[in-house]
Amino acid sequence: MADIFYDIYYRRLMDLERSHSLRRLDGMHETLGKILDISDVKDLWRPLPVIRRHYGDEKVVAIDGGVRELELRDGSALIIARAIAVNNVGEQPVRDVAVRWVPVFAPVTKWVLMSLVESEVALRAIEGGNYGFLLLDGSLYAKITALIHELILTKGFLDLYYIPEVIRALESLYNLLERARELGVNVVFISKDSKLKIYKDYILFKAIKEIVLSDAPFVNVDKELIDILNRGIDWYSVVWIRNYRNKLISLAKNYNGAHRDLIRIGIRMSLSQSISDIMLLEELAKMQGVRKGLTRKLLIGAMDAYLNHKSLVNIENLLKFIRDRIEDSAGLRAVDSYGELNINDELERVRKVLINFPRILMTYIRLNESDTPMAVEIPYYDWPMFHHGVPWKLFYDKIDIEETLNLLMSMYRDPIHYNKLLWLAHEYANFSEDQFLEYAMMAVNRLKIPTKRRFGMAFSVDLNPSEYEQYQ
């Protein structure tokens, strides 16, 4: 069928091209150099180490997964998640598919189930082979924080159904890291298109604080303001808290120091959710003339702004919130006969993970001058994530990760094939439309389940069992 909308689309695209919005960030970046030039983060980038030996013989396994949902006419859904572990030594891949029926569909069920199957496949892989490295796609910090948030924040009423699944995903991730530690396997999480703002917060709030203090002899500096800036340096991300966000906006409007323009732009950048670590670090690399390199290593703990603001970095306080959610889930699941829960058992599972989950060592590496930096995260077992005796964010350069860097450098090809094994795992695990249609048709035919009509319309096929139609 001819596309009768393309002419309208083209006109709207040209309108967008002429607008200023897409070029907004360019103007902001022109001032970034002036802000960073005042701060002491100009040496954040370091040269890459020289590869000292051939890493082709290192046994490496990489994991990735894919997930899709088949929504049914009664509001329930089938979630299909699959994961694969591929290696560089010619051994058979480890693979698995999880198929779950859920009585009500909530988006959380997709990524939680995929996290579960990825961890289980990774665990089977490292226990079945003598691997030196385990590579996983995505951010370890984002994953652990998202799971904790699901246990305390009611994003949607239907999410309450799946608190036990969130707990299983949390526990499965922790068990994987612990087993890898016992087996001597180096775990590395890699994010190619990270939207994290962890370094960004540190860099910008530290620069803003230094600018304000440099004006201090001539401007009255509010102690509360310095406290907010310190929290911005230490937390991720202080702008999520409305009270702090409003005070930062007020500072930008009312600051009268000699560097008021820089302060305003710096706060604007810190508030902007469209500016990530990657964008800021690219600009900093240009300033330093770094074509290839890595950033200083940042050791991070429970630095989440919401947890800190609500005093939930105290594990017992956090568990009180989580208990309420488990009790809500138990009530809902009992109504739908979706399994009974032992609330105390579920709570103890979470307690064990929270007490022992390791801190995370994070760095960004740039392996090609035409490529963006990618985030690399490694579990650091010496200090737990919720240990209060160490700052939540701490540059910790003394940890040697040269072997990990050398391995990643040897496996890099280009911006698409940023890691040859992870790219291969993604190619296998990611659902193509044709593959998912085949999965869906098999489910409809074998289980005799009617799908939502819009699903069949999307594929131009009848995805409802013939037996069902007899009763219409």
Secondary structure, DSSP 4 states (H G I P E B T S, - for coil): ---TTHHHHHHHHHHHHHSSGGGHHHHHHHHHHHHHHHSS-TT-EEPPPPP-S--TTS-EEEEEEEEEEEEBTTS-EEEEEEEEEEESS-PPPEEEEEEEEESS--THHHHHHHHHHHHHHHHHHHHHS--SEEEEES-HHHHHHHHHHHHH--S-GGGGGGHHHHHHHHHHHHHHHHHHHHHTPEEEEEETT----HHHHHHHHHHHHHHHHHTTTTSPPPHHHHHHHHHHHHSB-GGGSHHHHHHHHHHHHH--STTHHHHHHHHHHHH-TT--HHHHHHHHHHHHT-SSEEEPPEEE-S-BHHHHHTTTTSHHHHHHHHHHHHHHHHHHHHHTT-----HHHHHHHHHHHHHHPEEEEEEEEE-STTS--EEEEEEEEEEETT-TTS-SEEE-TTS--HHHHHHHHHT--SSSSSSHHHHHHHHHHSPPHHHHHHHHHHHHHHHT-PBPHHHHHHHTS--S-HHHHTT-
